[in-house]
Amino acid sequence: MSKGIVGERRGAIMAKRITAPRPGTKQPEWQTEICDTCRFSEWITDDHRHRDLNGNPICLRCPHYEFYIVRGRRACSKWEKGAKQ
């Protein structure tokens, strides 16, 4: 008999719940930022498929990540404040 989707996904990993910081402590800056503002990020502008309908770049390249990153992704722990591009 088939157990269905529920039986097959029994060992699935659930998303980690993010808790609010304790009062009086400051949250690390990188936890509230996105990859677009990182000094390591580099926009990919060499091909039309990496642009949206308005001509703005969609993808980023980062030395700390193996694949392209879509704009708006939450920053990682290696995030450093960079200049506006």
MDAnalysis code that builds the backbone (N, CA, C; Angstrom):
import MDAnalysis as mda
import numpy as np

u = mda.Universe.empty(255, n_residues=85, atom_resindex=np.repeat(np.arange(85), 3), trajectory=True)
u.add_TopologyAttr("name", ["N", "CA", "C"] * 85)
u.add_TopologyAttr("resid", np.arange(1, 86))
u.add_TopologyAttr("resname", ["MET", "SER", "LYS", "GLY", "ILE", "VAL", "GLY", "GLU", "ARG", "ARG", "GLY", "ALA", "ILE", "MET", "ALA", "LYS", "ARG", "ILE", "THR", "ALA", "PRO", "ARG", "PRO", "GLY", "THR", "LYS", "GLN", "PRO", "GLU", "TRP", "GLN", "THR", "GLU", "ILE", "CYS", "ASP", "THR", "CYS", "ARG", "PHE", "SER", "GLU", "TRP", "ILE", "THR", "ASP", "ASP", "HIS", "ARG", "HIS", "ARG", "ASP", "LEU", "ASN", "GLY", "ASN", "PRO", "ILE", "CYS", "LEU", "ARG", "CYS", "PRO", "HIS", "TYR", "GLU", "PHE", "TYR", "ILE", "VAL", "ARG", "GLY", "ARG", "ARG", "ALA", "CYS", "SER", "LYS", "TRP", "GLU", "LYS", "GLY", "ALA", "LYS", "GLN"])
u.atoms.positions = np.array([
    [0.818, -1.181, 0.000],
    [0.000, 0.000, 0.000],
    [0.868, 1.253, 0.000],
    [0.336, 2.278, -0.585],
    [1.037, 3.561, -0.646],
    [0.753, 4.378, 0.612],
    [1.799, 4.926, 1.193],
    [1.629, 5.750, 2.386],
    [1.296, 7.185, 2.039],
    [1.413, 7.531, 0.772],
    [1.102, 8.897, 0.369],
    [2.265, 9.840, 0.628],
    [2.030, 11.087, 0.447],
    [3.072, 12.100, 0.589],
    [3.546, 12.210, 2.041],
    [2.650, 12.094, 2.982],
    [3.002, 12.251, 4.387],
    [4.006, 11.186, 4.820],
    [3.804, 9.947, 4.411],
    [4.694, 8.862, 4.798],
    [6.073, 8.991, 4.189],
    [6.180, 9.506, 2.989],
    [7.460, 9.642, 2.312],
    [8.256, 10.813, 2.863],
    [7.613, 11.832, 3.376],
    [8.288, 13.046, 3.816],
    [8.505, 13.071, 5.333],
    [8.461, 11.921, 5.955],
    [8.587, 11.853, 7.399],
    [9.913, 12.437, 7.891],
    [11.004, 12.266, 7.164],
    [12.306, 12.748, 7.586],
    [12.652, 14.124, 7.044],
    [11.678, 14.869, 6.566],
    [11.939, 16.188, 5.986],
    [12.462, 17.145, 7.051],
    [13.346, 18.036, 6.637],
    [13.917, 19.026, 7.540],
    [13.020, 20.252, 7.553],
    [12.690, 20.697, 8.736],
    [11.827, 21.865, 8.875],
    [12.675, 23.134, 8.919],
    [12.074, 24.247, 8.578],
    [12.771, 25.531, 8.610],
    [13.078, 25.921, 10.049],
    [14.233, 26.554, 10.246],
    [14.626, 26.985, 11.583],
    [13.846, 28.240, 11.951],
    [13.310, 28.260, 13.134],
    [12.523, 29.392, 13.593],
    [13.466, 30.497, 14.085],
    [13.255, 31.705, 13.618],
    [14.078, 32.835, 14.030],
    [13.407, 33.503, 15.217],
    [14.164, 33.629, 16.288],
    [13.609, 34.242, 17.484],
    [14.045, 35.700, 17.580],
    [13.287, 36.484, 18.289],
    [13.609, 37.901, 18.486],
    [14.790, 38.021, 19.442],
    [15.631, 39.042, 19.237],
    [16.763, 39.214, 20.160],
    [16.288, 39.602, 21.552],
    [17.067, 39.251, 22.538],
    [16.717, 39.597, 23.919],
    [16.791, 41.102, 24.105],
    [15.963, 41.643, 24.985],
    [16.015, 43.085, 25.250],
    [17.398, 43.480, 25.779],
    [17.912, 44.584, 25.272],
    [19.212, 45.068, 25.702],
    [20.371, 44.568, 24.849],
    [20.127, 43.572, 23.989],
    [21.180, 43.086, 23.102],
    [20.929, 43.608, 21.699],
    [22.005, 43.796, 20.971],
    [21.875, 44.293, 19.608],
    [22.042, 43.139, 18.630],
    [21.169, 43.088, 17.659],
    [21.210, 42.059, 16.642],
    [22.357, 42.364, 15.678],
    [23.129, 41.345, 15.223],
    [24.193, 41.610, 14.254],
    [23.641, 42.292, 13.003],
    [24.418, 43.202, 12.465],
    [23.955, 44.008, 11.332],
    [23.627, 43.160, 10.108],
    [24.388, 42.080, 9.890],
    [24.175, 41.276, 8.690],
    [22.836, 40.547, 8.699],
    [22.225, 40.345, 9.847],
    [20.947, 39.621, 9.908],
    [19.784, 40.444, 9.374],
    [19.935, 41.748, 9.281],
    [18.853, 42.585, 8.774],
    [19.133, 43.086, 7.363],
    [20.234, 42.664, 6.764],
    [20.630, 43.150, 5.447],
    [20.356, 42.113, 4.363],
    [20.529, 42.550, 3.102],
    [20.391, 41.664, 1.952],
    [21.705, 41.665, 1.177],
    [21.902, 40.674, 0.345],
    [23.155, 40.518, -0.399],
    [23.452, 41.699, -1.330],
    [22.428, 42.417, -1.765],
    [22.619, 43.528, -2.699],
    [23.549, 44.600, -2.134],
    [23.579, 44.777, -0.815],
    [24.350, 45.851, -0.201],
    [25.717, 45.404, 0.294],
    [26.115, 44.182, 0.029],
    [27.393, 43.645, 0.483],
    [28.539, 44.137, -0.401],
    [29.704, 44.327, 0.201],
    [30.844, 44.793, -0.588],
    [31.403, 43.709, -1.495],
    [31.116, 42.438, -1.221],
    [31.604, 41.336, -2.043],
    [30.721, 41.078, -3.264],
    [29.478, 41.547, -3.233],
    [28.551, 41.240, -4.332],
    [28.909, 42.015, -5.598],
    [28.672, 41.372, -6.716],
    [28.971, 41.961, -8.026],
    [27.804, 41.633, -8.954],
    [27.182, 42.651, -9.523],
    [26.035, 42.445, -10.397],
    [26.477, 41.777, -11.690],
    [25.663, 40.881, -12.196],
    [25.943, 40.210, -13.464],
    [25.165, 40.947, -14.539],
    [25.879, 41.615, -15.425],
    [25.226, 42.436, -16.450],
    [25.652, 42.049, -17.863],
    [26.381, 40.955, -18.008],
    [26.925, 40.604, -19.315],
    [25.957, 39.861, -20.238],
    [24.782, 39.519, -19.752],
    [23.847, 38.740, -20.572],
    [22.413, 39.215, -20.319],
    [21.586, 39.234, -21.364],
    [20.210, 39.731, -21.238],
    [19.342, 38.863, -20.334],
    [19.677, 37.592, -20.162],
    [18.832, 36.730, -19.329],
    [19.009, 37.003, -17.829],
    [19.986, 37.830, -17.466],
    [20.192, 38.202, -16.072],
    [19.618, 39.589, -15.776],
    [18.679, 40.041, -16.608],
    [18.035, 41.340, -16.414],
    [16.516, 41.159, -16.408],
    [15.814, 42.062, -15.703],
    [14.352, 42.003, -15.676],
    [13.777, 42.800, -16.849],
    [12.471, 42.959, -16.887],
    [11.818, 43.643, -18.009],
    [12.202, 45.109, -18.117],
    [12.603, 45.725, -17.013],
    [13.000, 47.134, -17.019],
    [14.488, 47.325, -17.309],
    [15.219, 46.236, -17.486],
    [16.644, 46.316, -17.775],
    [17.529, 46.332, -16.547],
    [16.951, 46.146, -15.358],
    [17.737, 46.121, -14.126],
    [18.312, 44.720, -13.909],
    [19.547, 44.623, -13.390],
    [20.134, 43.299, -13.158],
    [19.387, 42.517, -12.084],
    [19.324, 41.203, -12.265],
    [18.617, 40.324, -11.339],
    [19.599, 39.524, -10.484],
    [20.696, 39.088, -11.081],
    [21.609, 38.166, -10.409],
    [22.870, 38.847, -9.898],
    [23.389, 38.277, -8.798],
    [24.634, 38.725, -8.183],
    [25.637, 37.584, -8.197],
    [26.895, 37.939, -8.142],
    [27.962, 36.967, -7.989],
    [28.654, 37.270, -6.664],
    [28.986, 36.222, -5.897],
    [29.638, 36.394, -4.605],
    [30.733, 35.331, -4.470],
    [31.921, 35.705, -3.983],
    [32.989, 34.714, -3.825],
    [32.715, 33.689, -2.720],
    [31.765, 33.952, -1.842],
    [31.456, 33.045, -0.738],
    [30.337, 32.063, -1.075],
    [29.782, 32.168, -2.279],
    [28.641, 31.330, -2.663],
    [28.916, 30.742, -4.040],
    [28.625, 29.470, -4.216],
    [28.982, 28.762, -5.442],
    [28.153, 29.197, -6.656],
    [26.870, 29.486, -6.467],
    [25.968, 29.787, -7.573],
    [25.618, 31.267, -7.615],
    [24.913, 31.673, -8.680],
    [24.432, 33.052, -8.753],
    [23.397, 33.277, -7.651],
    [23.294, 34.512, -7.210],
    [22.356, 34.881, -6.157],
    [21.308, 35.820, -6.757],
    [20.048, 35.583, -6.477],
    [18.979, 36.450, -6.939],
    [18.895, 37.645, -6.000],
    [18.661, 38.844, -6.551],
    [18.628, 40.049, -5.714],
    [17.557, 39.922, -4.635],
    [17.837, 40.510, -3.480],
    [16.904, 40.462, -2.364],
    [17.140, 39.310, -1.411],
    [18.140, 38.475, -1.658],
    [18.411, 37.337, -0.780],
    [18.973, 37.836, 0.552],
    [18.594, 37.193, 1.631],
    [19.086, 37.560, 2.965],
    [20.594, 37.338, 3.025],
    [21.304, 38.273, 3.628],
    [22.764, 38.225, 3.683],
    [23.262, 37.092, 4.576],
    [24.473, 36.626, 4.282],
    [25.101, 35.575, 5.077],
    [25.960, 36.220, 6.172],
    [26.610, 35.392, 6.967],
    [27.414, 35.910, 8.082],
    [28.694, 36.596, 7.620],
    [29.066, 36.436, 6.356],
    [30.269, 37.083, 5.822],
    [29.971, 38.466, 5.232],
    [28.735, 38.944, 5.393],
    [28.323, 40.233, 4.841],
    [29.135, 41.370, 5.436],
    [29.560, 42.284, 4.566],
    [30.236, 43.513, 5.006],
    [29.627, 44.681, 4.250],
    [29.465, 45.785, 4.963],
    [28.834, 46.946, 4.362],
    [29.680, 47.440, 3.192],
    [29.026, 47.669, 2.065],
    [29.727, 48.131, 0.884],
    [29.164, 49.453, 0.377],
    [29.822, 50.009, -0.604],
    [29.367, 51.268, -1.212],
    [28.178, 51.001, -2.121],
    [27.319, 51.996, -2.261],
    [26.166, 51.880, -3.184],
    [26.685, 51.727, -4.600],
    [26.129, 50.763, -5.317],
    [26.581, 50.513, -6.694],
    [25.590, 51.050, -7.681],
])
